[in-house]
């Protein structure tokens, strides 16, 4: 029988497993005040230094003792596990690597030093990532705007303990899966960097290796032209939101979206965030952007762009640009809007006290560098689309691995799957 409870029940654990408070399997840790040695250099891990998707320490500061913040007090050593007690449900959990041995972390962490005669440190680390543990710690949070728990709360929750050899085997399996996720993340990061570099090269040098000329948008191929967005778009459509007080407005078959559905790493928009009715559309200031045109975010998060693959009604955060597709390649235009140069313009043109945006006139005035032929535009776009397809492949693979990791974490940590029952096929 499978236990679907949010919390682990001892009765469902294997008979040869213990179930005891974390405090019983960890050792005491130490603190020190770096200001007492003002000239000594320290490495300091702040609460923001842990990546809560990869569950690693990804950033730390190098400071002199005299410049260390007052929260830099807790000594960390290799193999320690740190758990952020501020907003604990965010899962800022990590293992301390050897390069941070004897360094300091924020008092916003609980430092857990495994008693290695009782618990494998990686097993302890993985247990802190389970939904079981996070659900338990969530109930102990104090404070509405700045929820936090105490170290004693972190250590007071019980941990299921298989025999030590099984803890190590479980940890090994989960580590292999985590390494596969990290490999995909590295590929995504490298491919993104390559794409950004290629965008810079293609939009300044083109694809033909021709001479360059200096223009108001910088260096571009000599045969290219500089055009305002208003000259490549023949109509600009504003958006709006139907009243949320009328349910009939939100039951229909018209795709409708806000800027949330637009991304900087994906140029196609296949469906809307919600569906609205014809009466909802008619009773709002929204407009439908015909499929295969550009939608640009001009309010809240400005500068994102998408090619809508279906007819799409848009919110007030967006502007639809109808393009002469016989003359201009949509993908070329979308990629150029996402270049660092154009994104800087969006950022500089933002106005507003609380909700910032760019006016439609400022949008129309943005200059783009355009090849004279659509064929050359397509050559540039196709080069970037190859990298986008690679990115999407590895992002999908990463998400699949993360889902499998979460499933295995749940089942291995509760004994629903036993390592001894797993069969591994040779590849």
Buried (B, 14 or more C-beta within 10 A) or exposed (E): EEBEEEEBEEEBBEEEBBEEEBBBBBEEBEEBEBBEBEEEEBBBBBBEBBBBEBBBBEEBBEBBBEBBBEBBBBBBBEBBBBBBBBBBBEBBBBBBEEEBBEBBBBBBBBBBBBEEEBBBBBBBBBBBBBBBBBBBBBEBBEEEEEBBBEBEBBBBBBBBBBEBEBBBBBBBBBBEBBEBBBBBBEBBEEBBEEBBEBBEEBBBBBBEEEEBEEEEBBEBBEBBEBBEBBEBBEEBBBBBBBEEEEEEBBEBEBBBBBBEBBBEEBBBBEEBBBBBBEBBBEBBEBBBBBEBBBBBBBBBBBBBBBBBEBBBBBBBBBBBBBBEEEEBBBBBBBBBBBBEBBBEBBEEBBEEEEEBBBBBEBBBBBBBBBBEEBEBBBBBBEBBBEBBEBBBBBBEBBEEBBEEBBEBBBEBBBBBBBBEEEEEEEE
